[in-house]
Amino acid sequence: MHKTLFILGRERVGKGTGLRILAGLMPVGYGSVQLDKLLTADRFQLTGIIGKNIIADAELKRKYKRGTVKDWKI
């Protein structure tokens, strides 16, 4: 079973701090990846996140316009 948590909000309210705390609590099970690179056909983007319990992309809001709907079928 997979679970997803999206933490959205305006700037400077602690979203990045929460990610750094999670990374500190789980240094072995934490991985970071850029979502736009993951959605491409480059299969080698997954090598850094295999076996990780938490995967984060802290810069998501800068890459996608507000209100953009994506169809992510995996």
Secondary structure, DSSP 8 states (H G I E B T S, - for coil): ----------TTSSHHHHHHHHHHH-SSSEEE--HHHHTSS-GGGGGGTTT-SEEE-TTHHHHS-TT-------
